[in-house]
Amino acid sequence: MTKIMIFGNSPLPFENEKKLSALGKRTWQFTKPLIDDGHEVCLVCMRVPDAYEQKDLQDLIVKKEEKFLYYSLSENEFRKQKSLLNIYNDFLPDCIVSTNIFPCYQTVNLGVEKPLWADLFGHAMAEAQAKAAVDKSDEFLYSYWSQEKNIIEKADIFSYVSTSQLLATIGELGTIGRLNRFTNEYEFGYVIQNGIIDEDFVHDKKVIRGDLVKEDDFVILWSGGYNTWCDIDTLFKALIEVMKVNKKIKFVSTGGEIKGQDEKTYPHFLNLIINSKFPQNFIMKGWIPTEDIKNYYFEADVGINIDKNIREVRLGCKMRILDWLRAGLPVLTTKVCELSKIIETEKIGFTFKPTDISDLKQKILWMASNKDEIRKIGIKGKEYAFKNLNYNVTTKPLRKWVKNPAFAPDKGKIKRFDKEKNVHISYLEKLAKERYDDAVKAHKEIKKAHKEIKKLGQYIEDMKQVIKMRDI
């Protein structure tokens, strides 16, 4: 078995803190299968700020879990290379696996010589573009690129959430010189779709039915953060339209703003609701404890996801949809990301066109009138997810790689383009001189040929005169 050091984010799903982000879920998706396979695992996580109930946690907490060693670090502590190196030197792994962009960035800069798998959970520059559009500022684009560039320059192999992201990253690798003679037949990475733990959720208490909503209300559930990709305006307009027709339609939301990433979308949505005709039909719970979220899945009729038609979404994936599928909650989502297209193709959920208020309105009204039908689709979605999207299935490429981890074939041989410019200029100068010398040589040959042609012309004229003399 292999000694594996994993870098990621927490809280993890089993920790039941007040806020569970997609970062923690992705980290656990990569960690659990490796533990289950019997490898010796050391997990090092940066705690997501504002996700923990307790505010005065120690900067570094070490936990010896049943089957793995777990280090939980504050953001400040995780930023210290010395702290990470101390943990590394205590464990001395055979290889490193890292997920999410900042943990990947910290890992590639440790300066250790071990094969490294970097999971690029979402396309950094597409996410940066979406944030720039919401914030109306491009000032932080370079920061995103600096991290992404460092990772793709130094890691040995990568994983992505979609085929589109894989192709986009291959393009990035080309721009920094990694599509070179050494990697011509090398597989730089694999798609690892977001996955689920193949264990049933358990409904252990009532949270909204019979209290915040009536037993016969049609409940549309939103769970998770309101990020830069959310098309809140289309969602709000469609909800108001359906509530005009059917006042038993209720919108229940768990989640809220994402500090440091998007602090504008959620407040904007709340403002729209407060000034609407049906504020009482919106139940906005904000962030709730992780252990309670599953109960909302069982008491809702449909989970809704609504995306802008932007690159962040086209290249990405939606973790929350996986939770709904796991619970058997019918899914209603914009058809933009790769997962939404699978949902439509496999007929395991419902999709609608981005920005299309009318399409969304008609879908919701139909679903509210056909609860039995959509429940059947929810069950079908659960069966599909348990079979095809569980942790062990989605992480097969990673599980295979850690058995025999290896450096990329261009390790230590990479010629960065930005450091090659002087060499390239010298090459161009040499090429230009060779071309000039060839031109001079050709010019001399042409001059010589011209003289010969001139001599030949004179000879022809002389011969003409000789012929004339003979005729006389």
Phi, psi and omega in degrees: 000163187254143172273116187240130174255126183244133176247135180195210182233155174228165014286156177266160185306325184279356184276344174053047175274181187286341181216120178249114182267167176298333180297316179291322178295317180296319179301316181289328176300324180276335185273312187303313180299327180288325174294314181297330179283356175094008179285157175273113190243134171240115183256126180240117186239141169270125181290132177290123181304142175071012181263349185253143178292316180281128186268337187255041178294147177295153181298326180226119179240129179251128179234131174263094178286177186303319186234008180202161177265132189231119175254124178248117186243145171293164180300316181298318181292322181293333179286346181274112180300326181298319180296316180294321179293325177298317178294318179301312183293331176289327185264322182049074183283166173276332179204169180234138173237131180225142179228152183076144195297315183290316173302322177297317180298315179296322184293314183293342181262010177290334180077026179258152184260077176224144176304136187231124173260122179248120177268111180272085185283087186096149182275115188303314186287329175291322176294321178297319179297317180296319178294319179299321181293320179289316182280349183056045180203138178257010191296336184259005182302319182297324180300317178297314183294323179301317179292311181301315183297317178300319182293310186286342175285327194248334182286159183268329183206155188228160169228157188220162181270349182207162176296323179299318179292322176304311182294321179297320181289325175302320176299317178297319179300324177296324183289341182252008173092012182269352170270077187241186184295335182281334186251016185303322181248015183270136177272109185286341181179180186219152174280124171239098181295155173304143185230178180235154168284129183277060175228140181291139166292152177241128177276104187250356173194154178281140182236332181224323185295133180080359180231283180282332175225156179281161182300328183260009176290153174262113188257122174260121185256133167248129177228129179116184184285159174260095188261181186298339182275351185287130177264076185294325182296315177296317179301311183298313182297319179293319180297317178298320179297316181288329179290333174296324183275319185224101184285356177272000175278123181238144178250120179246130184236128169243126185125178182188210182290158180246103185298133180086345181244304178213105180248017183245324187296313182295312177302324177298317179296316179300320179296320177298318182294313182302324183264015182268176178281340186230053181299332181290344180273357178252118178251100186259102187273345184069195179289133181236161179304141182306321184294342181268340188301318183303326181295329176293326178299321183284337184259357176266164177262331180203145173260133183246138174231130182227120186249151164284153179273074185233168184297325179304319181284317182299326181268351188253203180204164183242108182297324184298327179298324179297321178296319179295317178299317179300324181276350184081016178278125179305143184252135172234116186216152171298146179268087180226305184280168183299321180297322180296327179287326174295317180301317180290315182297317182276355180057048180245018179180191184235142180234159175216163184285141178298143179065005184266094182298317182296316180298315179295317179302311182296322179296315182295314181298319179295316181296321179296335180263358184223056184299320181297320181295316183288332176297321178298320178294323177299318178295318178298320178297320178297315180299318180296314183295318181296327182277318191251342187237020177284164184306313185295322180289312185293331185261017181308314180299320179293315181299325178288317184296318185293343177291332179213066184296142183215154175288155172295149183297343179261015178302124180077002182240002185289132175251103182293135183299321184290340177262358183260001188297322179293320177297319181295319179296317178299319178298318179295320178297317178297316180297318180296319179295318179298317179295322179295314179299319178297320181293318178297315179298316180296322179297318178297318179297320179295317178298318179297316180295323179298319178296319180296319178297320179296318178297318180296322178297317178295321179298318179298317179297317179298319180294324177300318180295320179298317181297319179298317180298323179293320181298326179291000000 
